[in-house]
Every structure is written in structure tokens, then in C-alpha cells.
Amino acid sequence: MDLLHSRGVDLAVHLQTRYSRYEGLFGLASAMADLHTAFFGLFPIWFHLRRETGLRLIWVAVIGDWLNLVLKWVLSGERPYWWVHETRFYAAGEAPTLKQFPITCETGPGSPSGHAMGSAGVWYVMVTALLSVAAEKKCPPSSYKLLRGGLWALVALVELVVGMSRVYMAAHFPHQVVAGAITGILVAEVVSRQKWIYSASLNQYFFTTLFLTTFAVGFYLLLRALGVDLLWTLEKAQKWCVRPEWVHLDTTPFASLLRNMGTLFGLGLGLHSPLYAPAARKNATLAFKMGSITISVVLLQLLDGWTFSSDDHVTFYALSFCKSAFALLIPTTLVPWAIGTICKTKKGKKNV
């Protein structure tokens, strides 16, 4: 593994040296590959334009990130920015110098890459949805093949840039990125075959959220009982990150777990709220859909600006769960209900 890690560090140094002018692009790629983009940006769009795709997007993202957490605990992968300081591989020789950035100092284990895994799953959902639309519109075979080839080539390009960005930022080794991308696509394919997720009851959402949370916490406690310290990476992050303020609690495994569970539970609450009217959504006009998308995205960006202190970890995790749940209520229920109510009120005044 040391040899594999050393080759990864060499590639990171090469990217940081030869492609430093693309630092902005790599930073943007890492930011867009975060599941935060899917939850706060892509979901409202897909949910109102193609409901099933929006639901699949959330399920794939949540299940994929949950599996990513479990795999990270099992594999206990190193990260380049701390490995290069602690390894004995270089012996008496001088270890390579890696630059660090504000998004470098993630606190969880490194394998597989969550950004690569999440972006691969999300893009798989979007591309298969677009191909499904093309098939429904009876796109000519030649055009369909061209579209399919172009979209999958785009996915490959996106994953390449995301992978390069994670290596450039010294947050991951190349093999961790490749493993993440492959696992993300496999998760997306498996979850997409589960038809029940499109009509899941509130109880199913509740018990799925409870099961995933309980399993993760139970697995954590089991490993701790066996003498495995799952918080070893937090100590390394705090030790080797060049700036203490770059080490954020929201990058810890439990913060990720609670955000994802809040997202899934919030989706269930939104879909089964008394304010949710699936029949009305099905016959909604394009103007209604675009209005719902626009207002939802704006409100979600405002909600995203709500941050809270990480001094009390329990409070921080609880608020993360609640914030994520509320974020899904906005596009699924609250905004469409508000727009529908306003439209009915105006129509009633006109009739009077």
C-alpha cells in the first residue's frame, strides 16, 4: 500500500505543479460533486419536472453515502495530506511537499472517495432519466445512439475532472477515487431497480431511516468494542492540517450520517404531508413547476446559510438532522402548497 500511496502522492504533486492554473476549476468540481449540490440544487429541479427521477436521486444519494460511510470504517483508508507526513516509506529521503486548500482537511477515512461515489451515482440517475425521456419521445435510433454516447462520455469527463480535483486537493489517492466512482455507479444501478421507493409509505421511510441509523451506530459501537478507534482520522486531521479552521465538524462521519438520514426522513414527511397533493402536481402547468423550482432553490440557498456552533456535538448533529429534513419539505410540500394557495386566492378574487 505504501508504494501505491507514494504513486498517488507523486500524481498529486504533478497536478499541483503542472496544473496550478486550474485550481479554480478543481475547486468548483469538488464543490459541485458534493451531495449538498444534489440535495439543495438538483433535487428541486428533477422533482418538479420528473417526480420519479427526483425520488431516485435522493434514494441513490442517501444509500450511496451511507454505504460510503460503512466502507470507510471497514477500509480505514489514509488521506495524502497526512500520510505523506507520517509514512516511513521515504526513509531518510525528503518527503514530497503537498499543498493544502480549505477543502483538503476532511476528517473521515479516505477510501472510497465520497465525492467520486456521490457524483457518479447522481450523474447515473440523471443520464438514465434523460435517456428514458428520449425513448419515450420516440427519438430516432441514430439520434438516440448519438445522445447515449454523448451523455456517457460527459459522465466520464465529469468523473475524470472530479477525480483529478480530489487528488489535486490532496484529499484522496487515485485508487480511492476510482473505487468511489465504480461503487457509486453500482449503487445507483441496484437502487434504481427497486420500484417500491417510488411509492414508499411514511412507515417505510421511518423504518428505513431508523434501520440505517441504527446499523451505522451499532457497527461503530461494535468496532469500538473490538478495540478499533474509528476517530483516529480526526486526530490526524487536526495534527496535520496547516490551518485549524479548515478542519470542520461537518466532515466527520456522524455529521454525514445525520444529514443523510434527515434528508431521507424529510422526503418521507414531505411526500406524506396533508399539504402534498400528487394529483395536482401531475396536472401542474409548466409555469407552476418553474415557479416551484425557482422559489425552492432560492429558499434552499437561504436555508443553507443557516449555520450553527459545533461546540456541543450532540446539538450540532441534531440540528444537522433537522435542517436536512426541513430542506426536503421546502420543495416537496411547502413551496407548491404556498403557490397553489396564492393562485386559488387570486382566482377566487377574480371570480368575485
PyMOL commands that set and color helices and strands:
alter all, ss='L'
color gray80, all
select helices_A, chain A and resi 2-18+20-33+35-49+51-75+80-86+114-136+141-168+174-192+195-198+202-225+232-240+244-246+249-251+253-271+278-282+286-304+313-351
alter helices_A, ss='H'
color red, helices_A
deselect
rebuild
show_as cartoon
